[in-house]
Amino acid sequence: MSFSKEQILRMYPNTQYYVKNSNGGLLAGTMNLEDAKKYADKFKKQDRNDKLNNHLEIFVCDRNGQKLYIADDIKENLEEEEFE
């Protein structure tokens, strides 16, 4: 089931930030930007080994749809390699 932006805003009026993927999928909604960033990083990390989704961009946007943060696990991969 898919909902329009207006339907989501009506159902969850206090939600300020959304975690989405580049296919338009809504992954999470939060009231706090830091929580939204954590969710985005979590979903990006989970999708790293998923051949169907690992190419998707995971990002945080505000209620108006403006991108505020793009999850990127490249830095995390580099840090893991340094410690091995």
C-alpha positions in Angstrom: 0.0 0.0 0.0 1.3 3.4 -0.9 0.2 6.8 0.5 0.5 10.3 -0.9 2.5 12.9 0.9 -0.7 14.6 2.0 -2.1 11.4 3.5 1.1 10.8 5.4 1.1 14.3 6.8 -2.6 13.9 7.9 -2.0 10.5 9.5 1.2 11.6 11.3 1.0 15.4 11.9 3.9 15.6 14.3 6.4 13.9 12.0 9.0 16.4 10.8 11.6 14.2 9.0 11.3 11.3 6.7 13.7 8.6 5.7 13.2 7.5 2.1 15.0 5.7 -0.6 15.6 6.8 -4.2 12.8 4.5 -5.4 10.4 6.7 -3.5 9.9 4.2 -0.6 9.2 5.6 2.8 11.3 3.8 5.4 10.7 5.8 8.6 9.4 9.1 10.0 10.6 10.9 13.1 10.2 14.1 15.0 13.9 14.5 15.5 16.6 15.0 12.8 19.3 13.1 14.6 16.9 10.0 14.9 16.2 10.3 11.2 19.9 10.3 10.4 20.4 7.2 12.6 17.6 5.4 10.7 19.0 6.3 7.3 22.5 5.0 8.3 20.9 1.8 9.6 19.0 1.2 6.4 22.0 2.0 4.3 24.1 -0.5 6.3 21.4 -3.2 6.0 21.1 -2.7 2.2 24.9 -2.9 1.6 24.7 -6.7 1.0 21.3 -6.7 -0.7 21.8 -7.0 -4.4 18.3 -5.5 -5.2 18.7 -2.5 -3.0 22.4 -1.7 -2.5 22.4 0.8 -5.3 19.6 2.9 -3.8 20.2 6.2 -2.2 18.9 6.5 1.4 18.2 10.0 2.5 16.4 12.2 5.1 14.1 14.9 4.0 11.9 17.4 5.8 8.1 17.8 5.5 8.5 19.8 2.3 10.6 17.0 0.6 13.9 18.9 0.8 16.9 16.5 1.2 18.8 17.3 4.4 21.0 14.2 4.7 22.2 11.4 2.5 23.4 8.2 4.1 26.8 7.0 2.9 28.5 3.9 4.2 31.8 4.4 2.4 33.3 6.2 5.4 32.2 3.3 7.6 33.8 0.8 5.2 37.1 2.7 5.3 37.1 2.7 9.1 36.5 -1.0 9.2 39.4 -1.7 6.8 41.8 0.4 8.9 41.1 -1.7 12.0 41.5 -5.1 10.3 
